[in-house]
């Protein structure tokens, strides 16, 4: 399953997440903090969707009510 998600309230403009059998296979992010998001994408590869959501949901970026990790969690919820 390929998830295409447009995040809200963050610098990133788009997410593409490949999920197979409840496991994250690949994450591509357009925009945002390049190094941080490449690192996050690498860490998520091979992780179960439920675990990734639990680890990232609710993370804030400075004064913002959300963050790229939180928005990735919201995108992953569509795979459940």
N, C-alpha and C positions, 0 to 999 in steps of 0.2 A: 504494500500500500504506500502510495506517495502522498504525503501531506504537504499542501501548499498553504501557507499562512501569512497574512499581512499583520505584523505586530502593531500595537498601538501604544503611544506614549514613550517610545524609545528611539534611538538613533538608527537601528536596523530597519531596513525597508521590506525585507521578505525572507521567509524561511522555506526551505524545502527539506523534508525529513522522510527518509525511506525506512519503513518499519516492516519487518517480516516476522510472523509468528510471535508478536509481542516484544520483539527485540529491535533496538535501533541499529540500523545498518549504516546509515550515512546522514550527516547533517550539513547543509549548505546555507550560509547566511549572506545576504546581500546588504552591504552597508554596516555601520556600527564600528566597534573597536576591533580592528582586524586581528591582531595577535591574541587578544582575549577570546574572541569567538572561534578562532581556529583551535585554540587549546580546549575550549569547552566542547567543540565538535568532536575532537579526538577522544576526549574523556567519555563522551556519551556513546561512542561506537561500541556495540556489544552489550550495552546496558539494557535491562528490561524497562519497558515504558513506565510501569508503575513505580519502580525505584527512582527513575529520573524525575518523574513528577514530584515525588515525595522530597527529593533533595533540593529541587529548584523552586517550587511554588512558594510564593510569598517573599522572595528576595527582592529588596528594593535597591534602587540606584540613587544614591544621594537623597535628595528631597522628593524625588519622583515616587509615585505610588506603586511603580512596577519596575522591571528591569528586563534585559534581554533573557536571562535565565528564567524569570517568571513568565515571560511571554512564550518561551519555548515550552514550558510546562503547560500553558494554556493550549498551545498547538497540539501537544502530545495527547491531551485529553480527548481530542477528536478521534484518536486511534482506539480508544477503549470501547 
